[in-house]
């Protein structure tokens, strides 16, 4: 019984990771579209995002 519970937890964790990948993909598409229109502001936001990702 304990083995079955463990695989269930693993499955839900992988689902969470998968959905977050989808969200980040959509966000990157939006950021790319935004960068095409407002390059200077987008560059500044990108710098902030990189700093946040690095910490």
N, CA, C and O atoms as a Maestro MAE file, in Angstrom:
{
 s_m_m2io_version
 :::
 2.0.0
}

f_m_ct {
 s_m_title
 :::
 protein
 m_atom[220] {
  # First column is atom index #
  i_m_mmod_type
  r_m_x_coord
  r_m_y_coord
  r_m_z_coord
  i_m_residue_number
  s_m_chain_name
  s_m_pdb_residue_name
  s_m_pdb_atom_name
  i_m_atomic_number
  :::
  1 25 0.830 -1.209 0.000 1 A "UNK " " N  " 7
  2 3 0.000 0.000 0.000 1 A "UNK " " CA " 6
  3 2 0.865 1.259 0.000 1 A "UNK " " C  " 6
  4 15 0.561 2.230 -0.692 1 A "UNK " " O  " 8
  5 25 1.950 1.232 0.786 2 A "UNK " " N  " 7
  6 3 2.809 2.419 0.873 2 A "UNK " " CA " 6
  7 2 3.474 2.714 -0.470 2 A "UNK " " C  " 6
  8 15 3.715 3.873 -0.806 2 A "UNK " " O  " 8
  9 25 3.770 1.664 -1.237 3 A "UNK " " N  " 7
  10 3 4.381 1.864 -2.553 3 A "UNK " " CA " 6
  11 2 3.446 2.608 -3.495 3 A "UNK " " C  " 6
  12 15 3.873 3.462 -4.272 3 A "UNK " " O  " 8
  13 25 2.154 2.267 -3.412 4 A "UNK " " N  " 7
  14 3 1.175 2.913 -4.283 4 A "UNK " " CA " 6
  15 2 1.075 4.407 -3.964 4 A "UNK " " C  " 6
  16 15 0.986 5.240 -4.866 4 A "UNK " " O  " 8
  17 25 1.092 4.729 -2.675 5 A "UNK " " N  " 7
  18 3 1.012 6.136 -2.261 5 A "UNK " " CA " 6
  19 2 2.211 6.907 -2.801 5 A "UNK " " C  " 6
  20 15 2.072 8.039 -3.263 5 A "UNK " " O  " 8
  21 25 3.388 6.290 -2.740 6 A "UNK " " N  " 7
  22 3 4.595 6.982 -3.176 6 A "UNK " " CA " 6
  23 2 4.524 7.322 -4.672 6 A "UNK " " C  " 6
  24 15 4.904 8.421 -5.077 6 A "UNK " " O  " 8
  25 25 4.040 6.383 -5.485 7 A "UNK " " N  " 7
  26 3 3.957 6.658 -6.921 7 A "UNK " " CA " 6
  27 2 2.920 7.735 -7.203 7 A "UNK " " C  " 6
  28 15 3.092 8.521 -8.135 7 A "UNK " " O  " 8
  29 25 1.848 7.789 -6.420 8 A "UNK " " N  " 7
  30 3 0.852 8.848 -6.594 8 A "UNK " " CA " 6
  31 2 1.470 10.216 -6.337 8 A "UNK " " C  " 6
  32 15 1.247 11.157 -7.099 8 A "UNK " " O  " 8
  33 25 2.243 10.325 -5.266 9 A "UNK " " N  " 7
  34 3 2.882 11.603 -4.941 9 A "UNK " " CA " 6
  35 2 3.850 12.013 -6.046 9 A "UNK " " C  " 6
  36 15 3.906 13.180 -6.433 9 A "UNK " " O  " 8
  37 25 4.608 11.047 -6.547 10 A "UNK " " N  " 7
  38 3 5.538 11.327 -7.639 10 A "UNK " " CA " 6
  39 2 4.790 11.852 -8.854 10 A "UNK " " C  " 6
  40 15 5.220 12.816 -9.487 10 A "UNK " " O  " 8
  41 25 3.668 11.217 -9.180 11 A "UNK " " N  " 7
  42 3 2.892 11.621 -10.345 11 A "UNK " " CA " 6
  43 2 2.402 13.053 -10.235 11 A "UNK " " C  " 6
  44 15 2.504 13.823 -11.190 11 A "UNK " " O  " 8
  45 25 1.862 13.419 -9.060 12 A "UNK " " N  " 7
  46 3 1.348 14.777 -8.907 12 A "UNK " " CA " 6
  47 2 2.479 15.792 -8.969 12 A "UNK " " C  " 6
  48 15 2.302 16.895 -9.487 12 A "UNK " " O  " 8
  49 25 3.645 15.421 -8.441 13 A "UNK " " N  " 7
  50 3 4.769 16.358 -8.491 13 A "UNK " " CA " 6
  51 2 5.184 16.598 -9.942 13 A "UNK " " C  " 6
  52 15 5.479 17.730 -10.327 13 A "UNK " " O  " 8
  53 25 5.208 15.541 -10.741 14 A "UNK " " N  " 7
  54 3 5.579 15.690 -12.148 14 A "UNK " " CA " 6
  55 2 4.540 16.517 -12.895 14 A "UNK " " C  " 6
  56 15 4.888 17.289 -13.788 14 A "UNK " " O  " 8
  57 25 3.267 16.360 -12.538 15 A "UNK " " N  " 7
  58 3 2.216 17.169 -13.159 15 A "UNK " " CA " 6
  59 2 2.419 18.643 -12.841 15 A "UNK " " C  " 6
  60 15 2.255 19.496 -13.713 15 A "UNK " " O  " 8
  61 25 2.773 18.945 -11.600 16 A "UNK " " N  " 7
  62 3 3.028 20.333 -11.201 16 A "UNK " " CA " 6
  63 2 4.182 20.911 -12.008 16 A "UNK " " C  " 6
  64 15 4.102 22.037 -12.500 16 A "UNK " " O  " 8
  65 25 5.258 20.132 -12.142 17 A "UNK " " N  " 7
  66 3 6.418 20.587 -12.910 17 A "UNK " " CA " 6
  67 2 6.021 20.825 -14.362 17 A "UNK " " C  " 6
  68 15 6.417 21.824 -14.963 17 A "UNK " " O  " 8
  69 25 5.237 19.903 -14.924 18 A "UNK " " N  " 7
  70 3 4.818 20.042 -16.315 18 A "UNK " " CA " 6
  71 2 3.999 21.301 -16.542 18 A "UNK " " C  " 6
  72 15 4.216 22.011 -17.524 18 A "UNK " " O  " 8
  73 25 3.050 21.592 -15.637 19 A "UNK " " N  " 7
  74 3 2.208 22.768 -15.811 19 A "UNK " " CA " 6
  75 2 3.022 24.044 -15.652 19 A "UNK " " C  " 6
  76 15 2.761 25.028 -16.345 19 A "UNK " " O  " 8
  77 25 4.005 24.047 -14.751 20 A "UNK " " N  " 7
  78 3 4.828 25.242 -14.577 20 A "UNK " " CA " 6
  79 2 5.700 25.477 -15.809 20 A "UNK " " C  " 6
  80 15 5.973 26.622 -16.169 20 A "UNK " " O  " 8
  81 25 6.141 24.387 -16.458 21 A "UNK " " N  " 7
  82 3 6.894 24.535 -17.716 21 A "UNK " " CA " 6
  83 2 6.011 25.191 -18.767 21 A "UNK " " C  " 6
  84 15 6.465 26.065 -19.505 21 A "UNK " " O  " 8
  85 25 4.741 24.770 -18.836 22 A "UNK " " N  " 7
  86 3 3.825 25.361 -19.816 22 A "UNK " " CA " 6
  87 2 3.649 26.846 -19.543 22 A "UNK " " C  " 6
  88 15 3.675 27.657 -20.468 22 A "UNK " " O  " 8
  89 25 3.471 27.204 -18.275 23 A "UNK " " N  " 7
  90 3 3.278 28.610 -17.906 23 A "UNK " " CA " 6
  91 2 4.506 29.433 -18.278 23 A "UNK " " C  " 6
  92 15 4.377 30.519 -18.842 23 A "UNK " " O  " 8
  93 25 5.702 28.918 -17.964 24 A "UNK " " N  " 7
  94 3 6.920 29.670 -18.266 24 A "UNK " " CA " 6
  95 2 7.101 29.800 -19.774 24 A "UNK " " C  " 6
  96 15 7.622 30.812 -20.244 24 A "UNK " " O  " 8
  97 25 6.683 28.803 -20.537 25 A "UNK " " N  " 7
  98 3 6.756 28.881 -21.995 25 A "UNK " " CA " 6
  99 2 5.861 29.993 -22.525 25 A "UNK " " C  " 6
  100 15 6.266 30.768 -23.392 25 A "UNK " " O  " 8
  101 25 4.634 30.066 -21.995 26 A "UNK " " N  " 7
  102 3 3.704 31.115 -22.404 26 A "UNK " " CA " 6
  103 2 4.248 32.482 -22.006 26 A "UNK " " C  " 6
  104 15 4.118 33.450 -22.756 26 A "UNK " " O  " 8
  105 25 4.858 32.559 -20.822 27 A "UNK " " N  " 7
  106 3 5.423 33.815 -20.340 27 A "UNK " " CA " 6
  107 2 6.562 34.265 -21.242 27 A "UNK " " C  " 6
  108 15 6.678 35.450 -21.554 27 A "UNK " " O  " 8
  109 25 7.410 33.319 -21.666 28 A "UNK " " N  " 7
  110 3 8.533 33.669 -22.537 28 A "UNK " " CA " 6
  111 2 8.033 34.170 -23.887 28 A "UNK " " C  " 6
  112 15 8.599 35.107 -24.450 28 A "UNK " " O  " 8
  113 25 6.965 33.545 -24.414 29 A "UNK " " N  " 7
  114 3 6.379 34.019 -25.665 29 A "UNK " " CA " 6
  115 2 5.878 35.450 -25.503 29 A "UNK " " C  " 6
  116 15 6.112 36.295 -26.367 29 A "UNK " " O  " 8
  117 25 5.186 35.722 -24.394 30 A "UNK " " N  " 7
  118 3 4.679 37.059 -24.132 30 A "UNK " " CA " 6
  119 2 5.804 38.067 -23.985 30 A "UNK " " C  " 6
  120 15 5.715 39.191 -24.480 30 A "UNK " " O  " 8
  121 25 6.873 37.652 -23.294 31 A "UNK " " N  " 7
  122 3 8.013 38.544 -23.093 31 A "UNK " " CA " 6
  123 2 8.690 38.859 -24.420 31 A "UNK " " C  " 6
  124 15 9.146 39.981 -24.641 31 A "UNK " " O  " 8
  125 25 8.753 37.868 -25.301 32 A "UNK " " N  " 7
  126 3 9.379 38.079 -26.607 32 A "UNK " " CA " 6
  127 2 8.565 39.081 -27.423 32 A "UNK " " C  " 6
  128 15 9.118 39.977 -28.060 32 A "UNK " " O  " 8
  129 25 7.237 38.914 -27.393 33 A "UNK " " N  " 7
  130 3 6.348 39.832 -28.102 33 A "UNK " " CA " 6
  131 2 6.485 41.244 -27.532 33 A "UNK " " C  " 6
  132 15 6.516 42.223 -28.277 33 A "UNK " " O  " 8
  133 25 6.565 41.336 -26.207 34 A "UNK " " N  " 7
  134 3 6.704 42.617 -25.522 34 A "UNK " " CA " 6
  135 2 8.037 43.271 -25.879 34 A "UNK " " C  " 6
  136 15 8.098 44.480 -26.098 34 A "UNK " " O  " 8
  137 25 9.101 42.473 -25.938 35 A "UNK " " N  " 7
  138 3 10.434 43.000 -26.230 35 A "UNK " " CA " 6
  139 2 10.484 43.580 -27.638 35 A "UNK " " C  " 6
  140 15 11.237 44.518 -27.899 35 A "UNK " " O  " 8
  141 25 9.686 43.027 -28.540 36 A "UNK " " N  " 7
  142 3 9.670 43.546 -29.906 36 A "UNK " " CA " 6
  143 2 9.097 44.961 -29.925 36 A "UNK " " C  " 6
  144 15 9.520 45.798 -30.723 36 A "UNK " " O  " 8
  145 25 8.124 45.226 -29.034 37 A "UNK " " N  " 7
  146 3 7.467 46.537 -29.032 37 A "UNK " " CA " 6
  147 2 8.200 47.565 -28.176 37 A "UNK " " C  " 6
  148 15 8.349 48.717 -28.585 37 A "UNK " " O  " 8
  149 25 8.662 47.158 -26.982 38 A "UNK " " N  " 7
  150 3 9.292 48.111 -26.059 38 A "UNK " " CA " 6
  151 2 10.685 47.624 -25.684 38 A "UNK " " C  " 6
  152 15 10.884 47.142 -24.568 38 A "UNK " " O  " 8
  153 25 11.650 47.737 -26.585 39 A "UNK " " N  " 7
  154 3 12.963 47.115 -26.349 39 A "UNK " " CA " 6
  155 2 13.681 47.625 -25.109 39 A "UNK " " C  " 6
  156 15 14.292 46.832 -24.392 39 A "UNK " " O  " 8
  157 25 13.625 48.932 -24.832 40 A "UNK " " N  " 7
  158 3 14.415 49.447 -23.715 40 A "UNK " " CA " 6
  159 2 13.875 48.956 -22.372 40 A "UNK " " C  " 6
  160 15 14.629 48.501 -21.512 40 A "UNK " " O  " 8
  161 25 12.551 49.058 -22.209 41 A "UNK " " N  " 7
  162 3 11.922 48.609 -20.968 41 A "UNK " " CA " 6
  163 2 12.089 47.099 -20.800 41 A "UNK " " C  " 6
  164 15 12.334 46.615 -19.695 41 A "UNK " " O  " 8
  165 25 11.957 46.366 -21.896 42 A "UNK " " N  " 7
  166 3 12.093 44.907 -21.849 42 A "UNK " " CA " 6
  167 2 13.494 44.511 -21.406 42 A "UNK " " C  " 6
  168 15 13.666 43.554 -20.652 42 A "UNK " " O  " 8
  169 25 14.500 45.255 -21.880 43 A "UNK " " N  " 7
  170 3 15.885 44.946 -21.481 43 A "UNK " " CA " 6
  171 2 16.056 45.116 -19.977 43 A "UNK " " C  " 6
  172 15 16.713 44.308 -19.322 43 A "UNK " " O  " 8
  173 25 15.451 46.188 -19.430 44 A "UNK " " N  " 7
  174 3 15.559 46.427 -17.993 44 A "UNK " " CA " 6
  175 2 14.864 45.313 -17.209 44 A "UNK " " C  " 6
  176 15 15.395 44.825 -16.212 44 A "UNK " " O  " 8
  177 25 13.670 44.915 -17.668 45 A "UNK " " N  " 7
  178 3 12.941 43.834 -17.003 45 A "UNK " " CA " 6
  179 2 13.714 42.526 -17.077 45 A "UNK " " C  " 6
  180 15 13.725 41.748 -16.123 45 A "UNK " " O  " 8
  181 25 14.360 42.287 -18.211 46 A "UNK " " N  " 7
  182 3 15.144 41.072 -18.387 46 A "UNK " " CA " 6
  183 2 16.290 41.038 -17.387 46 A "UNK " " C  " 6
  184 15 16.599 39.990 -16.820 46 A "UNK " " O  " 8
  185 25 16.922 42.196 -17.172 47 A "UNK " " N  " 7
  186 3 18.005 42.271 -16.199 47 A "UNK " " CA " 6
  187 2 17.519 41.938 -14.796 47 A "UNK " " C  " 6
  188 15 18.194 41.229 -14.051 47 A "UNK " " O  " 8
  189 25 16.342 42.453 -14.438 48 A "UNK " " N  " 7
  190 3 15.766 42.162 -13.122 48 A "UNK " " CA " 6
  191 2 15.438 40.680 -13.008 48 A "UNK " " C  " 6
  192 15 15.711 40.056 -11.982 48 A "UNK " " O  " 8
  193 25 14.852 40.115 -14.064 49 A "UNK " " N  " 7
  194 3 14.486 38.696 -14.053 49 A "UNK " " CA " 6
  195 2 15.718 37.819 -13.904 49 A "UNK " " C  " 6
  196 15 15.697 36.824 -13.180 49 A "UNK " " O  " 8
  197 25 16.797 38.193 -14.597 50 A "UNK " " N  " 7
  198 3 18.033 37.414 -14.496 50 A "UNK " " CA " 6
  199 2 18.603 37.482 -13.087 50 A "UNK " " C  " 6
  200 15 19.104 36.487 -12.564 50 A "UNK " " O  " 8
  201 25 18.525 38.679 -12.465 51 A "UNK " " N  " 7
  202 3 19.028 38.821 -11.105 51 A "UNK " " CA " 6
  203 2 18.211 37.957 -10.144 51 A "UNK " " C  " 6
  204 15 18.766 37.317 -9.252 51 A "UNK " " O  " 8
  205 25 16.882 37.942 -10.335 52 A "UNK " " N  " 7
  206 3 16.015 37.130 -9.478 52 A "UNK " " CA " 6
  207 2 16.302 35.649 -9.670 52 A "UNK " " C  " 6
  208 15 16.339 34.890 -8.702 52 A "UNK " " O  " 8
  209 25 16.505 35.236 -10.920 53 A "UNK " " N  " 7
  210 3 16.777 33.825 -11.208 53 A "UNK " " CA " 6
  211 2 18.120 33.402 -10.635 53 A "UNK " " C  " 6
  212 15 18.289 32.256 -10.219 53 A "UNK " " O  " 8
  213 25 19.073 34.326 -10.614 54 A "UNK " " N  " 7
  214 3 20.403 33.994 -10.117 54 A "UNK " " CA " 6
  215 2 20.446 33.831 -8.611 54 A "UNK " " C  " 6
  216 15 21.235 33.038 -8.096 54 A "UNK " " O  " 8
  217 25 19.595 34.583 -7.887 55 A "UNK " " N  " 7
  218 3 19.640 34.529 -6.422 55 A "UNK " " CA " 6
  219 2 19.029 33.245 -5.876 55 A "UNK " " C  " 6
  220 15 18.991 33.048 -4.662 55 A "UNK " " O  " 8
  :::
 }
 m_bond[219] {
  # First column is bond index #
  i_m_from
  i_m_to
  i_m_order
  :::
  1 1 2 1
  2 2 3 1
  3 3 4 2
  4 3 5 1
  5 5 6 1
  6 6 7 1
  7 7 8 2
  8 7 9 1
  9 9 10 1
  10 10 11 1
  11 11 12 2
  12 11 13 1
  13 13 14 1
  14 14 15 1
  15 15 16 2
  16 15 17 1
  17 17 18 1
  18 18 19 1
  19 19 20 2
  20 19 21 1
  21 21 22 1
  22 22 23 1
  23 23 24 2
  24 23 25 1
  25 25 26 1
  26 26 27 1
  27 27 28 2
  28 27 29 1
  29 29 30 1
  30 30 31 1
  31 31 32 2
  32 31 33 1
  33 33 34 1
  34 34 35 1
  35 35 36 2
  36 35 37 1
  37 37 38 1
  38 38 39 1
  39 39 40 2
  40 39 41 1
  41 41 42 1
  42 42 43 1
  43 43 44 2
  44 43 45 1
  45 45 46 1
  46 46 47 1
  47 47 48 2
  48 47 49 1
  49 49 50 1
  50 50 51 1
  51 51 52 2
  52 51 53 1
  53 53 54 1
  54 54 55 1
  55 55 56 2
  56 55 57 1
  57 57 58 1
  58 58 59 1
  59 59 60 2
  60 59 61 1
  61 61 62 1
  62 62 63 1
  63 63 64 2
  64 63 65 1
  65 65 66 1
  66 66 67 1
  67 67 68 2
  68 67 69 1
  69 69 70 1
  70 70 71 1
  71 71 72 2
  72 71 73 1
  73 73 74 1
  74 74 75 1
  75 75 76 2
  76 75 77 1
  77 77 78 1
  78 78 79 1
  79 79 80 2
  80 79 81 1
  81 81 82 1
  82 82 83 1
  83 83 84 2
  84 83 85 1
  85 85 86 1
  86 86 87 1
  87 87 88 2
  88 87 89 1
  89 89 90 1
  90 90 91 1
  91 91 92 2
  92 91 93 1
  93 93 94 1
  94 94 95 1
  95 95 96 2
  96 95 97 1
  97 97 98 1
  98 98 99 1
  99 99 100 2
  100 99 101 1
  101 101 102 1
  102 102 103 1
  103 103 104 2
  104 103 105 1
  105 105 106 1
  106 106 107 1
  107 107 108 2
  108 107 109 1
  109 109 110 1
  110 110 111 1
  111 111 112 2
  112 111 113 1
  113 113 114 1
  114 114 115 1
  115 115 116 2
  116 115 117 1
  117 117 118 1
  118 118 119 1
  119 119 120 2
  120 119 121 1
  121 121 122 1
  122 122 123 1
  123 123 124 2
  124 123 125 1
  125 125 126 1
  126 126 127 1
  127 127 128 2
  128 127 129 1
  129 129 130 1
  130 130 131 1
  131 131 132 2
  132 131 133 1
  133 133 134 1
  134 134 135 1
  135 135 136 2
  136 135 137 1
  137 137 138 1
  138 138 139 1
  139 139 140 2
  140 139 141 1
  141 141 142 1
  142 142 143 1
  143 143 144 2
  144 143 145 1
  145 145 146 1
  146 146 147 1
  147 147 148 2
  148 147 149 1
  149 149 150 1
  150 150 151 1
  151 151 152 2
  152 151 153 1
  153 153 154 1
  154 154 155 1
  155 155 156 2
  156 155 157 1
  157 157 158 1
  158 158 159 1
  159 159 160 2
  160 159 161 1
  161 161 162 1
  162 162 163 1
  163 163 164 2
  164 163 165 1
  165 165 166 1
  166 166 167 1
  167 167 168 2
  168 167 169 1
  169 169 170 1
  170 170 171 1
  171 171 172 2
  172 171 173 1
  173 173 174 1
  174 174 175 1
  175 175 176 2
  176 175 177 1
  177 177 178 1
  178 178 179 1
  179 179 180 2
  180 179 181 1
  181 181 182 1
  182 182 183 1
  183 183 184 2
  184 183 185 1
  185 185 186 1
  186 186 187 1
  187 187 188 2
  188 187 189 1
  189 189 190 1
  190 190 191 1
  191 191 192 2
  192 191 193 1
  193 193 194 1
  194 194 195 1
  195 195 196 2
  196 195 197 1
  197 197 198 1
  198 198 199 1
  199 199 200 2
  200 199 201 1
  201 201 202 1
  202 202 203 1
  203 203 204 2
  204 203 205 1
  205 205 206 1
  206 206 207 1
  207 207 208 2
  208 207 209 1
  209 209 210 1
  210 210 211 1
  211 211 212 2
  212 211 213 1
  213 213 214 1
  214 214 215 1
  215 215 216 2
  216 215 217 1
  217 217 218 1
  218 218 219 1
  219 219 220 2
  :::
 }
}
